[in-house]
Amino acid sequence: MTTDKKPAIAEAVSAATDQLIASLKAGKSEELTRYIKAMSIFHSYSFSNTMMIICQRPDATRVAGFQAWKALGRNVRKGESGIMIMAPAMSKKRKDEDGIALLGDDKTTSHMYFRPVYVFAQEQTEGDELPDLRSSQVEGDVSVHFDRLVKHVESSGITLEYADDMRADGLSHGGKITLKRGMPEAETFSVLCHELGHELLHRGDRRKETSVVVRETEAEAVAFVVCSSLGLATNGAATNYIQIYNGDADLLMASLNLIQKAAGEILTAIKTPEVAEDKKIETAEPYKLAA
């Protein structure tokens, strides 16, 4: 990583965090909703890169590199500044200092590092119209997505059942999800995303470390990101964050990081079920620079 860029990256992520914390402490929950909405757009990016994009270009709807936009028939307008994100790169080093390392040389070791690269938002480009990248353009239509979500739940070893006499719309029991029978399909889909969020995030030691409000807000945020990414109507999510962390940036960022990971896993299974992998959700760590 270029040394003069690393402080700028850290400062940008820190600035975005500070802005979000300040907004929440001031009672402006719409700022958090904007961040979570951005996760639905940039769910394939790492949490840190999503933060970078939001901080530098809050109005971005999709981003790509200069050449990628050209391949799509669009050109970056003159004078536009790139959005800096981090991309993985590989370097090869010899184990000793003799001679020049050759590809495949057993004295050469590979080392992964992250370097700054620049992308541009669609709003910074002009040219051919782009198709809607959402998986569903019909608001509320979840027929294909619902079937794939059910298969993903079952392949994850989670039992899915329906019940008539339930006060709640859904329940997560740890390896088992129960949904209220008779709800509209789109609502059932959203509730299943919510309960799957519980299964991914709140089974294990972390459950003891979080309150009911935190767990419910995280699960609802997972459903919000998934549904928004698919173009479905969503309810307001995560407004209780204002009271949750009391200004603790590390806890808030760790929680948002997990929300994005869980939603990304679900979306991968829904959008590309043939290549979906069994991705484990690990215990949250404070946010850090990673691509």
MARDRENBA-827087 format. One record per residue (C-alpha): x, y, z; residue in three letters. Coordinates in Angstrom, 1 decimal, always signed. Last residue first. Layout:
% MARDRENBA-827087
{zalo {X, Y, Z}, "ALA"}
...
***
This chain:
% MARDRENBA-827087
{zalo {-10.9, -4.6, +0.6}, "ALA"}
{zalo {-9.7, -4.0, +4.1}, "ALA"}
{zalo {-9.3, -1.0, +6.3}, "LEU"}
{zalo {-10.7, -1.8, +9.7}, "LYS"}
{zalo {-14.1, -1.7, +11.5}, "TYR"}
{zalo {-14.0, -3.2, +15.0}, "PRO"}
{zalo {-14.4, -6.9, +14.9}, "GLU"}
{zalo {-17.6, -8.9, +14.7}, "ALA"}
{zalo {-17.6, -12.6, +15.3}, "THR"}
{zalo {-17.6, -14.6, +12.1}, "GLU"}
{zalo {-20.4, -15.1, +9.6}, "ILE"}
{zalo {-19.6, -18.4, +7.8}, "LYS"}
{zalo {-20.0, -18.4, +4.0}, "LYS"}
{zalo {-21.2, -21.6, +2.4}, "ASP"}
{zalo {-20.7, -20.6, -1.2}, "GLU"}
{zalo {-23.2, -19.4, -3.8}, "ALA"}
{zalo {-22.1, -20.2, -7.3}, "VAL"}
{zalo {-25.3, -21.9, -8.7}, "GLU"}
{zalo {-27.4, -19.7, -6.4}, "PRO"}
{zalo {-26.4, -16.5, -8.1}, "THR"}
{zalo {-28.9, -13.9, -7.2}, "LYS"}
{zalo {-30.5, -15.5, -4.1}, "ILE"}
{zalo {-27.5, -17.2, -2.6}, "ALA"}
{zalo {-25.3, -14.1, -3.2}, "THR"}
{zalo {-28.0, -11.9, -1.8}, "LEU"}
{zalo {-28.2, -14.0, +1.4}, "ILE"}
{zalo {-24.4, -13.9, +1.9}, "GLU"}
{zalo {-24.3, -10.2, +1.2}, "GLY"}
{zalo {-27.0, -9.5, +3.7}, "ALA"}
{zalo {-25.0, -11.3, +6.4}, "ALA"}
{zalo {-21.8, -9.6, +5.6}, "LYS"}
{zalo {-23.5, -6.1, +5.4}, "GLN"}
{zalo {-25.2, -6.6, +8.7}, "ILE"}
{zalo {-21.9, -7.8, +10.3}, "LEU"}
{zalo {-20.1, -4.7, +9.2}, "ASN"}
{zalo {-22.9, -2.5, +10.5}, "LEU"}
{zalo {-22.6, -4.1, +13.9}, "SER"}
{zalo {-18.8, -3.7, +14.0}, "ALA"}
{zalo {-19.2, -0.1, +12.9}, "MET"}
{zalo {-21.7, +0.6, +15.7}, "LEU"}
{zalo {-19.5, -1.0, +18.3}, "LEU"}
{zalo {-16.4, +0.8, +17.2}, "ASP"}
{zalo {-18.2, +4.2, +17.0}, "ALA"}
{zalo {-19.6, +4.2, +20.5}, "ASP"}
{zalo {-21.9, +7.2, +20.5}, "GLY"}
{zalo {-24.6, +5.9, +22.8}, "ASN"}
{zalo {-24.6, +2.5, +21.1}, "TYR"}
{zalo {-28.3, +1.6, +21.2}, "ILE"}
{zalo {-30.4, +4.7, +21.6}, "GLN"}
{zalo {-30.0, +6.2, +18.1}, "ILE"}
{zalo {-29.7, +2.7, +16.7}, "TYR"}
{zalo {-33.5, +2.3, +17.3}, "ASN"}
{zalo {-34.2, +3.7, +13.8}, "THR"}
{zalo {-32.8, +0.5, +12.3}, "ALA"}
{zalo {-35.3, -0.1, +9.6}, "ALA"}
{zalo {-38.1, +1.8, +7.9}, "GLY"}
{zalo {-40.2, -0.6, +5.9}, "ASN"}
{zalo {-39.2, -1.9, +2.5}, "THR"}
{zalo {-40.8, -2.1, -1.0}, "ALA"}
{zalo {-38.8, -4.5, -3.1}, "LEU"}
{zalo {-36.1, -3.6, -5.6}, "GLY"}
{zalo {-34.0, -6.7, -5.0}, "LEU"}
{zalo {-31.2, -4.6, -3.3}, "SER"}
{zalo {-33.9, -2.9, -1.1}, "SER"}
{zalo {-35.2, -6.3, +0.0}, "CYS"}
{zalo {-31.7, -7.6, +1.0}, "VAL"}
{zalo {-30.6, -4.4, +2.7}, "VAL"}
{zalo {-33.9, -4.0, +4.7}, "PHE"}
{zalo {-33.9, -7.7, +5.7}, "ALA"}
{zalo {-30.4, -7.3, +7.1}, "VAL"}
{zalo {-31.4, -4.1, +8.8}, "ALA"}
{zalo {-34.3, -5.9, +10.5}, "GLU"}
{zalo {-32.0, -8.5, +11.8}, "ALA"}
{zalo {-29.6, -5.9, +13.2}, "GLU"}
{zalo {-32.4, -3.9, +14.8}, "THR"}
{zalo {-33.8, -7.0, +16.5}, "GLU"}
{zalo {-30.4, -8.1, +17.8}, "ARG"}
{zalo {-29.5, -4.6, +19.1}, "VAL"}
{zalo {-32.9, -4.2, +20.8}, "VAL"}
{zalo {-32.7, -7.6, +22.4}, "VAL"}
{zalo {-29.3, -6.7, +23.8}, "SER"}
{zalo {-25.9, -8.0, +22.6}, "THR"}
{zalo {-23.0, -9.7, +24.3}, "GLU"}
{zalo {-24.8, -12.9, +25.2}, "LYS"}
{zalo {-25.9, -13.4, +21.6}, "ARG"}
{zalo {-22.3, -12.9, +20.5}, "ARG"}
{zalo {-21.3, -16.2, +22.1}, "ASP"}
{zalo {-23.3, -18.3, +19.7}, "GLY"}
{zalo {-26.4, -17.8, +17.6}, "ARG"}
{zalo {-27.1, -14.2, +17.0}, "HIS"}
{zalo {-25.7, -13.2, +13.6}, "LEU"}
{zalo {-26.5, -15.8, +11.0}, "LEU"}
{zalo {-29.6, -17.3, +12.6}, "GLU"}
{zalo {-30.9, -13.8, +13.5}, "HIS"}
{zalo {-30.4, -12.6, +10.0}, "GLY"}
{zalo {-32.3, -15.7, +8.8}, "LEU"}
{zalo {-35.2, -14.4, +11.0}, "GLU"}
{zalo {-35.1, -11.1, +9.2}, "HIS"}
{zalo {-34.7, -12.6, +5.7}, "CYS"}
{zalo {-37.7, -14.9, +6.5}, "LEU"}
{zalo {-39.7, -11.8, +7.6}, "VAL"}
{zalo {-38.9, -10.1, +4.3}, "SER"}
{zalo {-39.9, -13.1, +2.2}, "PHE"}
{zalo {-43.1, -13.6, +4.2}, "THR"}
{zalo {-44.0, -9.9, +3.6}, "GLU"}
{zalo {-43.4, -10.4, -0.1}, "ALA"}
{zalo {-45.5, -13.6, -0.1}, "GLU"}
{zalo {-48.5, -12.0, +1.7}, "PRO"}
{zalo {-48.9, -13.6, +5.2}, "MET"}
{zalo {-51.0, -16.7, +5.5}, "GLY"}
{zalo {-48.9, -18.8, +7.8}, "ARG"}
{zalo {-46.8, -17.2, +10.5}, "LYS"}
{zalo {-43.1, -18.2, +10.1}, "LEU"}
{zalo {-41.0, -20.6, +12.2}, "THR"}
{zalo {-37.3, -20.7, +11.8}, "ILE"}
{zalo {-35.1, -23.6, +13.2}, "LYS"}
{zalo {-31.4, -24.0, +13.8}, "GLY"}
{zalo {-31.4, -21.6, +16.7}, "GLY"}
{zalo {-35.1, -20.8, +17.5}, "HIS"}
{zalo {-35.8, -17.9, +15.2}, "SER"}
{zalo {-39.4, -16.7, +15.2}, "LEU"}
{zalo {-41.6, -15.1, +12.6}, "GLY"}
{zalo {-44.7, -12.9, +12.2}, "ASP"}
{zalo {-45.1, -12.7, +16.0}, "ALA"}
{zalo {-48.4, -13.5, +17.8}, "ARG"}
{zalo {-48.5, -17.0, +16.3}, "MET"}
{zalo {-51.4, -19.5, +15.9}, "ASP"}
{zalo {-51.2, -20.6, +12.3}, "ASP"}
{zalo {-47.7, -22.1, +12.1}, "ALA"}
{zalo {-45.1, -22.5, +9.3}, "TYR"}
{zalo {-41.8, -24.4, +9.4}, "GLU"}
{zalo {-38.2, -23.9, +8.1}, "LEU"}
{zalo {-35.4, -26.1, +9.5}, "THR"}
{zalo {-31.9, -24.6, +9.2}, "ILE"}
{zalo {-29.1, -26.8, +7.9}, "GLY"}
{zalo {-27.7, -24.1, +5.6}, "SER"}
{zalo {-29.1, -26.0, +2.6}, "SER"}
{zalo {-32.6, -25.5, +4.0}, "GLU"}
{zalo {-32.2, -21.7, +4.4}, "VAL"}
{zalo {-30.6, -21.5, +0.9}, "HIS"}
{zalo {-33.4, -23.5, -0.6}, "LYS"}
{zalo {-36.0, -21.2, +1.1}, "VAL"}
{zalo {-34.1, -18.1, -0.3}, "LEU"}
{zalo {-34.1, -19.5, -3.8}, "ARG"}
{zalo {-37.9, -20.1, -3.7}, "ASP"}
{zalo {-38.5, -16.6, -2.3}, "PHE"}
{zalo {-36.3, -15.0, -5.0}, "HIS"}
{zalo {-38.2, -16.6, -7.8}, "VAL"}
{zalo {-41.6, -15.5, -6.6}, "SER"}
{zalo {-40.6, -12.2, -4.9}, "VAL"}
{zalo {-42.7, -9.7, -6.7}, "ASP"}
{zalo {-43.3, -6.8, -4.3}, "GLY"}
{zalo {-42.1, -4.0, -6.6}, "GLU"}
{zalo {-41.6, -5.4, -10.1}, "VAL"}
{zalo {-38.0, -4.7, -11.2}, "GLN"}
{zalo {-36.6, -7.7, -9.5}, "SER"}
{zalo {-32.9, -8.7, -9.6}, "SER"}
{zalo {-31.7, -5.1, -9.5}, "ARG"}
{zalo {-29.2, -4.2, -12.2}, "LEU"}
{zalo {-31.6, -1.8, -14.0}, "ASP"}
{zalo {-30.2, -1.6, -17.5}, "PRO"}
{zalo {-27.8, +1.2, -18.5}, "LEU"}
{zalo {-28.5, +4.0, -20.9}, "GLU"}
{zalo {-25.6, +4.7, -23.2}, "ASP"}
{zalo {-23.4, +7.8, -22.7}, "GLY"}
{zalo {-22.5, +10.0, -19.8}, "GLU"}
{zalo {-20.5, +9.5, -16.6}, "THR"}
{zalo {-20.1, +11.1, -13.2}, "GLN"}
{zalo {-23.6, +10.1, -12.0}, "GLU"}
{zalo {-22.6, +6.5, -12.8}, "GLN"}
{zalo {-20.1, +6.8, -10.0}, "ALA"}
{zalo {-16.4, +6.6, -10.7}, "PHE"}
{zalo {-13.7, +4.2, -9.5}, "VAL"}
{zalo {-10.1, +4.8, -8.3}, "TYR"}
{zalo {-7.6, +2.4, -6.9}, "VAL"}
{zalo {-5.7, +2.5, -3.6}, "PRO"}
{zalo {-3.6, -0.6, -2.9}, "ARG"}
{zalo {-4.1, -3.5, -0.6}, "PHE"}
{zalo {-1.5, -6.3, +0.0}, "TYR"}
{zalo {-1.2, -9.9, -0.7}, "MET"}
{zalo {+2.3, -11.6, -0.6}, "HIS"}
{zalo {+3.5, -14.4, -2.7}, "SER"}
{zalo {+6.8, -16.1, -1.9}, "THR"}
{zalo {+9.7, -16.8, -4.3}, "THR"}
{zalo {+12.4, -19.3, -3.7}, "LYS"}
{zalo {+10.4, -22.0, -5.4}, "ASP"}
{zalo {+10.7, -20.0, -8.6}, "ASP"}
{zalo {+7.3, -20.3, -10.3}, "GLY"}
{zalo {+7.6, -16.9, -12.0}, "LEU"}
{zalo {+11.3, -15.9, -11.8}, "LEU"}
{zalo {+12.9, -13.9, -9.0}, "ALA"}
{zalo {+16.0, -12.0, -10.1}, "ILE"}
{zalo {+19.4, -12.8, -8.6}, "GLY"}
{zalo {+20.4, -13.3, -5.0}, "ASP"}
{zalo {+18.5, -11.4, -2.3}, "GLU"}
{zalo {+16.9, -14.4, -0.6}, "ASP"}
{zalo {+13.4, -15.6, +0.0}, "LYS"}
{zalo {+12.4, -13.9, -3.2}, "ARG"}
{zalo {+9.4, -11.7, -3.3}, "LYS"}
{zalo {+6.2, -11.8, -5.4}, "LYS"}
{zalo {+3.5, -9.2, -5.1}, "SER"}
{zalo {-0.3, -9.7, -5.2}, "MET"}
{zalo {-3.0, -7.0, -5.2}, "ALA"}
{zalo {-6.2, -6.4, -3.3}, "PRO"}
{zalo {-8.2, -3.2, -4.1}, "ALA"}
{zalo {-8.9, -0.3, -1.8}, "MET"}
{zalo {-11.2, +2.5, -2.7}, "ILE"}
{zalo {-10.7, +6.1, -3.9}, "MET"}
{zalo {-13.6, +7.7, -5.8}, "ILE"}
{zalo {-12.3, +9.5, -8.9}, "GLY"}
{zalo {-12.5, +13.2, -9.5}, "SER"}
{zalo {-14.5, +14.4, -12.5}, "GLU"}
{zalo {-12.8, +17.1, -14.7}, "GLY"}
{zalo {-13.8, +15.6, -18.0}, "LYS"}
{zalo {-16.9, +13.4, -17.9}, "ARG"}
{zalo {-16.3, +9.6, -17.5}, "VAL"}
{zalo {-17.5, +7.9, -20.6}, "ASN"}
{zalo {-20.3, +5.4, -21.1}, "ARG"}
{zalo {-20.7, +2.5, -23.6}, "GLY"}
{zalo {-20.5, -0.3, -21.0}, "LEU"}
{zalo {-16.9, -1.1, -22.0}, "ALA"}
{zalo {-16.1, +2.6, -21.5}, "LYS"}
{zalo {-17.5, +2.4, -17.9}, "TRP"}
{zalo {-15.3, -0.6, -17.2}, "ALA"}
{zalo {-12.2, +1.3, -18.5}, "GLN"}
{zalo {-12.7, +4.1, -16.0}, "PHE"}
{zalo {-13.5, +1.8, -13.1}, "GLY"}
{zalo {-17.0, +1.2, -11.8}, "ALA"}
{zalo {-19.6, +2.6, -9.4}, "VAL"}
{zalo {-23.3, +2.3, -8.9}, "ARG"}
{zalo {-26.0, +4.6, -7.4}, "THR"}
{zalo {-23.6, +7.2, -6.0}, "ALA"}
{zalo {-25.4, +10.1, -4.3}, "ASP"}
{zalo {-23.2, +10.0, -1.1}, "PRO"}
{zalo {-19.9, +10.3, -3.2}, "ARG"}
{zalo {-16.8, +10.6, -1.0}, "GLN"}
{zalo {-18.2, +9.3, +2.3}, "CYS"}
{zalo {-20.6, +6.8, +0.8}, "ILE"}
{zalo {-17.9, +5.3, -1.4}, "ILE"}
{zalo {-15.4, +5.1, +1.4}, "MET"}
{zalo {-17.9, +3.5, +3.7}, "MET"}
{zalo {-18.7, +0.9, +1.1}, "THR"}
{zalo {-15.0, +0.3, +0.7}, "ASN"}
{zalo {-14.7, -0.3, +4.4}, "SER"}
{zalo {-17.6, -2.7, +4.4}, "PHE"}
{zalo {-16.2, -4.7, +1.5}, "SER"}
{zalo {-17.9, -4.3, -1.9}, "TYR"}
{zalo {-20.5, -6.8, -3.2}, "SER"}
{zalo {-23.2, -5.2, -1.1}, "HIS"}
{zalo {-22.8, -1.8, -2.8}, "PHE"}
{zalo {-26.4, -1.0, -3.6}, "ILE"}
{zalo {-28.0, -2.7, -0.6}, "SER"}
{zalo {-25.2, -1.3, +1.6}, "MET"}
{zalo {-26.1, +2.2, +0.4}, "ALA"}
{zalo {-29.6, +1.8, +1.9}, "LYS"}
{zalo {-27.9, +0.9, +5.2}, "ILE"}
{zalo {-25.9, +4.2, +5.1}, "TYR"}
{zalo {-29.0, +6.2, +4.1}, "ARG"}
{zalo {-31.0, +4.6, +6.9}, "THR"}
{zalo {-28.3, +5.7, +9.3}, "LEU"}
{zalo {-28.6, +9.3, +8.2}, "GLU"}
{zalo {-32.4, +9.1, +8.4}, "GLU"}
{zalo {-31.9, +8.4, +12.1}, "SER"}
{zalo {-31.2, +12.1, +12.8}, "LYS"}
{zalo {-31.5, +12.2, +16.6}, "GLY"}
{zalo {-28.5, +14.5, +17.1}, "ALA"}
{zalo {-26.6, +11.5, +18.6}, "LYS"}
{zalo {-27.4, +9.7, +15.4}, "LEU"}
{zalo {-26.1, +12.4, +13.2}, "SER"}
{zalo {-22.9, +12.8, +15.2}, "ALA"}
{zalo {-22.3, +9.0, +15.0}, "ILE"}
{zalo {-22.8, +9.0, +11.2}, "LEU"}
{zalo {-20.5, +12.0, +10.7}, "GLN"}
{zalo {-17.8, +10.5, +12.9}, "ASP"}
{zalo {-17.9, +7.2, +11.0}, "THR"}
{zalo {-17.7, +8.9, +7.7}, "ALA"}
{zalo {-14.7, +11.0, +8.9}, "ALA"}
{zalo {-13.0, +7.9, +10.3}, "SER"}
{zalo {-13.4, +6.1, +6.9}, "VAL"}
{zalo {-11.9, +9.1, +5.1}, "ALA"}
{zalo {-9.1, +9.6, +7.7}, "GLU"}
{zalo {-8.1, +5.9, +7.3}, "ALA"}
{zalo {-8.0, +6.2, +3.6}, "ILE"}
{zalo {-6.0, +9.5, +3.7}, "ALA"}
{zalo {-3.6, +8.0, +6.2}, "PRO"}
{zalo {-3.0, +5.0, +3.9}, "LYS"}
{zalo {-2.4, +7.1, +0.7}, "LYS"}
{zalo {+1.0, +8.5, +1.6}, "ASP"}
{zalo {+2.3, +5.0, +2.4}, "THR"}
{zalo {+1.3, +3.4, -0.9}, "THR"}
{zalo {+0.0, +0.0, +0.0}, "MET"}
***
